[in-house]
Amino acid sequence: MIRVQYFARYREALGRDDEQLSGDFATLDDLRLHLVARGGEWEVLGEQNLMCARNQELCSLDEPLAEGDEVAFFPTVTGG
């Protein structure tokens, strides 16, 4: 199982904080594409400026995944 957490406006758009997923996801991007394929509000995870973390460390979408990982998706933060 992989625990997926959603933060900020992703949490608001999806109406959930987290979920547990099982599947054969080689990379974080494989997981993200699986979620985007759900359609509707899930397409928000297809944004180019999406940030992610694996096991509480920032990473890129090509980061490999393993059973038991914790993944987080969150939007970039901008200031003015």
Buried (B, 14 or more C-beta within 10 A) or exposed (E): EBBBBBBEEBBEBBEEEBEEEEEEBEBBBBBBBBBBEEEEEBEBBEEEEBBBBBBEEEBEBEBEBEEEBEBBBBBEEEEE
